[in-house]
Amino acid sequence: MSSSSKPRRTASSKTFPARSNKERSAIDVDYDRWLNRRMHQLYDPVLDEAIPPEMAKLLLQFEEKPREGEDGK
C-alpha cells in the first residue's frame, strides 16, 4: 500500500455554517421530522422497559453515598 502525499481530511475537519430557520429548505424540515419520528419509534420502547434489579440496586447505592462535606471531614 502506498501513501498519498496529500494529508487526509477527516470528517471532523468539515465545518458547515449554521443556517437560520428561514434558510432551511423544505427537504431539511421534512428530513428532521422523519428522523425525529424514526428515533422515537426506535428508542421509546427502550425507555419504557423496567430497570433491571441489579441496576436499580447500584443506583440506590449511588444515592446513599455521602456528599462532600457531609461526612464530617
N, CA, C and O atoms as a DFTB+ gen file, in Angstrom:
292 C
 N C O
     1  1       0.832      -1.179       0.000
     2  2       0.000       0.000       0.000
     3  2       0.875       1.240       0.000
     4  3       1.812       1.359       0.789
     5  1       0.561       2.141      -0.878
     6  2       1.335       3.373      -0.916
     7  2       0.532       4.491      -0.284
     8  3      -0.696       4.514      -0.364
     9  1       1.232       5.410       0.340
    10  2       0.528       6.526       0.973
    11  2       0.598       7.734       0.060
    12  3       1.588       7.938      -0.644
    13  1      -0.418       8.503       0.074
    14  2      -0.504       9.704      -0.737
    15  2       0.265      10.823      -0.054
    16  3       0.404      10.831       1.169
    17  1       0.764      11.770      -0.845
    18  2       1.489      12.893      -0.257
    19  2       0.519      13.936       0.314
    20  3       0.921      14.801       1.092
    21  1      -0.761      13.849      -0.074
    22  2      -1.754      14.783       0.441
    23  2      -2.209      14.341       1.832
    24  3      -2.406      13.149       2.069
    25  1      -2.374      15.282       2.743
    26  2      -2.921      14.900       4.048
    27  2      -4.394      14.535       3.895
    28  3      -5.118      15.163       3.123
    29  1      -4.828      13.531       4.622
    30  2      -6.213      13.090       4.545
    31  2      -7.080      13.987       5.413
    32  3      -6.699      14.349       6.526
    33  1      -8.221      14.332       4.908
    34  2      -9.185      15.113       5.687
    35  2     -10.078      14.163       6.456
    36  3     -10.586      13.186       5.907
    37  1     -10.260      14.452       7.702
    38  2     -11.175      13.641       8.495
    39  2     -12.544      14.285       8.461
    40  3     -12.683      15.459       8.118
    41  1     -13.562      13.504       8.820
    42  2     -14.921      14.020       8.820
    43  2     -15.063      15.188       9.778
    44  3     -15.841      16.109       9.529
    45  1     -14.312      15.153      10.878
    46  2     -14.433      16.215      11.864
    47  2     -13.831      17.534      11.376
    48  3     -14.091      18.582      11.967
    49  1     -13.038      17.499      10.314
    50  2     -12.447      18.740       9.828
    51  2     -13.412      19.523       8.943
    52  3     -13.149      20.678       8.606
    53  1     -14.532      18.896       8.567
    54  2     -15.519      19.599       7.759
    55  2     -16.375      20.461       8.674
    56  3     -16.813      20.021       9.737
    57  1     -16.600      21.668       8.253
    58  2     -17.485      22.530       9.023
    59  2     -18.596      23.014       8.110
    60  3     -18.378      23.304       6.934
    61  1     -19.771      23.094       8.668
    62  2     -20.917      23.553       7.920
    63  2     -21.460      24.787       8.626
    64  3     -21.722      24.748       9.828
    65  1     -21.630      25.863       7.904
    66  2     -22.131      27.075       8.552
    67  2     -23.552      26.861       9.056
    68  3     -24.358      26.200       8.401
    69  1     -23.851      27.422      10.219
    70  2     -25.193      27.321      10.771
    71  2     -26.139      28.133       9.904
    72  3     -25.802      29.217       9.428
    73  1     -27.320      27.587       9.713
    74  2     -28.308      28.290       8.907
    75  2     -29.476      28.681       9.795
    76  3     -29.833      27.961      10.727
    77  1     -30.056      29.809       9.502
    78  2     -31.228      30.231      10.262
    79  2     -32.422      29.408       9.800
    80  3     -32.369      28.748       8.763
    81  1     -33.494      29.453      10.576
    82  2     -34.702      28.710      10.216
    83  2     -35.266      29.167       8.876
    84  3     -35.863      28.373       8.150
    85  1     -35.080      30.435       8.548
    86  2     -35.582      30.942       7.275
    87  2     -34.845      30.323       6.101
    88  3     -35.414      30.175       5.020
    89  1     -33.585      29.960       6.301
    90  2     -32.769      29.418       5.214
    91  2     -32.928      27.908       5.052
    92  3     -32.434      27.335       4.081
    93  1     -33.609      27.266       5.987
    94  2     -33.778      25.815       5.898
    95  2     -34.760      25.479       4.783
    96  3     -35.810      26.108       4.656
    97  1     -34.416      24.502       3.994
    98  2     -35.295      24.120       2.905
    99  2     -36.388      23.192       3.418
   100  3     -36.303      22.672       4.530
   101  1     -37.398      22.992       2.608
   102  2     -38.486      22.087       2.963
   103  2     -37.955      20.670       3.114
   104  3     -38.469      19.898       3.924
   105  1     -36.942      20.326       2.350
   106  2     -36.343      18.992       2.452
   107  2     -35.698      18.815       3.818
   108  3     -35.838      17.759       4.435
   109  1     -34.991      19.839       4.302
   110  2     -34.368      19.772       5.625
   111  2     -35.422      19.569       6.706
   112  3     -35.256      18.737       7.598
   113  1     -36.494      20.325       6.622
   114  2     -37.552      20.237       7.616
   115  2     -38.198      18.857       7.576
   116  3     -38.431      18.250       8.621
   117  1     -38.486      18.360       6.382
   118  2     -39.089      17.035       6.249
   119  2     -38.157      15.951       6.769
   120  3     -38.600      15.016       7.435
   121  1     -36.874      16.071       6.470
   122  2     -35.917      15.082       6.954
   123  2     -35.838      15.103       8.481
   124  3     -35.841      14.052       9.122
   125  1     -35.769      16.299       9.057
   126  2     -35.717      16.404      10.519
   127  2     -36.954      15.787      11.154
   128  3     -36.852      15.096      12.167
   129  1     -38.116      16.030      10.569
   130  2     -39.362      15.462      11.084
   131  2     -39.322      13.930      10.982
   132  3     -39.688      13.234      11.928
   133  1     -38.877      13.411       9.832
   134  2     -38.777      11.965       9.654
   135  2     -37.805      11.360      10.664
   136  3     -38.106      10.343      11.289
   137  1     -36.647      11.983      10.821
   138  2     -35.634      11.468      11.736
   139  2     -36.146      11.464      13.178
   140  3     -35.932      10.502      13.915
   141  1     -36.808      12.522      13.566
   142  2     -37.369      12.607      14.910
   143  2     -38.383      11.485      15.148
   144  3     -38.354      10.829      16.189
   145  1     -39.270      11.269      14.191
   146  2     -40.268      10.185      14.324
   147  2     -39.588       8.829      14.408
   148  3     -39.945       7.993      15.239
   149  1     -38.610       8.619      13.546
   150  2     -37.918       7.317      13.493
   151  2     -37.149       7.043      14.792
   152  3     -37.164       5.921      15.298
   153  1     -36.485       8.055      15.322
   154  2     -35.754       7.885      16.581
   155  2     -36.717       7.536      17.710
   156  3     -36.413       6.686      18.547
   157  1     -37.870       8.186      17.736
   158  2     -38.860       7.856      18.760
   159  2     -39.383       6.430      18.585
   160  3     -39.588       5.722      19.571
   161  1     -39.601       6.002      17.337
   162  2     -40.052       4.629      17.094
   163  2     -39.037       3.619      17.605
   164  3     -39.405       2.574      18.142
   165  1     -37.761       3.934      17.438
   166  2     -36.711       3.002      17.839
   167  2     -36.451       3.004      19.343
   168  3     -36.260       1.941      19.935
   169  1     -36.441       4.170      19.964
   170  2     -35.955       4.267      21.334
   171  2     -37.027       4.412      22.410
   172  3     -36.745       4.145      23.578
   173  1     -38.239       4.823      22.065
   174  2     -39.283       4.932      23.086
   175  2     -39.578       3.593      23.760
   176  3     -39.752       3.565      24.978
   177  1     -39.642       2.484      23.022
   178  2     -39.868       1.209      23.712
   179  2     -38.765       0.875      24.722
   180  3     -39.041       0.267      25.756
   181  1     -37.544       1.258      24.438
   182  2     -36.437       1.000      25.363
   183  2     -36.634       1.808      26.643
   184  3     -36.381       1.312      27.741
   185  1     -37.085       3.051      26.498
   186  2     -37.307       3.890      27.666
   187  2     -38.451       3.375      28.532
   188  3     -38.500       3.659      29.729
   189  1     -39.370       2.620      27.935
   190  2     -40.496       2.080      28.685
   191  2     -40.142       0.798      29.436
   192  3     -40.923       0.335      30.267
   193  1     -38.977       0.222      29.154
   194  2     -38.572      -1.012      29.825
   195  2     -38.249      -0.746      31.290
   196  3     -37.802       0.339      31.660
   197  1     -38.486      -1.757      32.110
   198  2     -38.168      -1.651      33.532
   199  2     -36.654      -1.671      33.729
   200  3     -35.920      -2.284      32.954
   201  1     -36.208      -0.996      34.772
   202  2     -34.784      -1.005      35.112
   203  2     -34.467      -2.359      35.734
   204  3     -35.172      -2.784      36.649
   205  1     -33.433      -3.047      35.269
   206  2     -33.077      -4.324      35.863
   207  2     -32.757      -4.163      37.357
   208  3     -32.197      -3.144      37.760
   209  1     -33.111      -5.167      38.183
   210  2     -32.886      -5.058      39.627
   211  2     -31.440      -4.747      40.007
   212  3     -31.196      -3.994      40.949
   213  1     -30.486      -5.319      39.284
   214  2     -29.081      -5.067      39.596
   215  2     -28.727      -3.589      39.400
   216  3     -27.981      -3.005      40.187
   217  1     -29.279      -2.997      38.332
   218  2     -29.014      -1.594      38.051
   219  2     -29.699      -0.722      39.100
   220  3     -29.117       0.257      39.567
   221  1     -30.928      -1.070      39.472
   222  2     -31.645      -0.291      40.482
   223  2     -30.887      -0.309      41.808
   224  3     -30.821       0.704      42.504
   225  1     -30.318      -1.462      42.154
   226  2     -29.546      -1.572      43.391
   227  2     -28.323      -0.652      43.350
   228  3     -28.015       0.024      44.332
   229  1     -27.639      -0.631      42.222
   230  2     -26.476       0.245      42.069
   231  2     -26.873       1.722      42.164
   232  3     -26.171       2.525      42.777
   233  1     -27.992       2.059      41.557
   234  2     -28.451       3.454      41.618
   235  2     -28.790       3.863      43.042
   236  3     -28.505       4.987      43.455
   237  1     -29.403       2.944      43.799
   238  2     -29.719       3.247      45.194
   239  2     -28.444       3.432      46.011
   240  3     -28.384       4.310      46.872
   241  1     -27.433       2.620      45.753
   242  2     -26.162       2.751      46.466
   243  2     -25.516       4.096      46.136
   244  3     -24.918       4.731      47.005
   245  1     -25.634       4.518      44.910
   246  2     -25.072       5.802      44.496
   247  2     -25.756       6.945      45.238
   248  3     -25.097       7.881      45.689
   249  1     -27.083       6.866      45.364
   250  2     -27.830       7.909      46.060
   251  2     -27.474       7.968      47.542
   252  3     -27.518       9.041      48.144
   253  1     -27.123       6.836      48.135
   254  2     -26.825       6.774      49.559
   255  2     -25.416       7.252      49.880
   256  3     -25.107       7.496      51.046
   257  1     -24.565       7.390      48.893
   258  2     -23.183       7.802      49.115
   259  2     -23.168       9.213      49.693
   260  3     -23.843      10.098      49.166
   261  1     -22.406       9.443      50.773
   262  2     -22.407      10.783      51.378
   263  2     -21.817      11.812      50.414
   264  3     -20.878      11.534      49.668
   265  1     -22.393      12.987      50.457
   266  2     -21.896      14.082      49.621
   267  2     -20.679      14.703      50.279
   268  3     -20.462      14.539      51.480
   269  1     -19.896      15.409      49.502
   270  2     -18.694      16.066      50.012
   271  2     -19.087      17.074      51.085
   272  3     -19.982      17.893      50.876
   273  1     -18.429      17.014      52.216
   274  2     -18.703      17.940      53.305
   275  2     -19.733      17.419      54.294
   276  3     -19.885      17.994      55.372
   277  1     -20.452      16.340      53.959
   278  2     -21.464      15.792      54.843
   279  2     -20.923      14.657      55.713
   280  3     -21.591      14.226      56.653
   281  1     -19.718      14.172      55.405
   282  2     -19.194      13.034      56.137
   283  2     -18.371      13.443      57.361
   284  3     -17.736      12.591      57.984
   285  1     -18.370      14.712      57.712
   286  2     -17.704      15.179      58.912
   287  2     -16.214      15.399      58.771
   288  3     -15.548      15.623      59.781
   289  1     -15.663      15.348      57.593
   290  2     -14.213      15.557      57.377
   291  2     -13.937      17.000      57.100
   292  3     -12.784      17.379      56.892
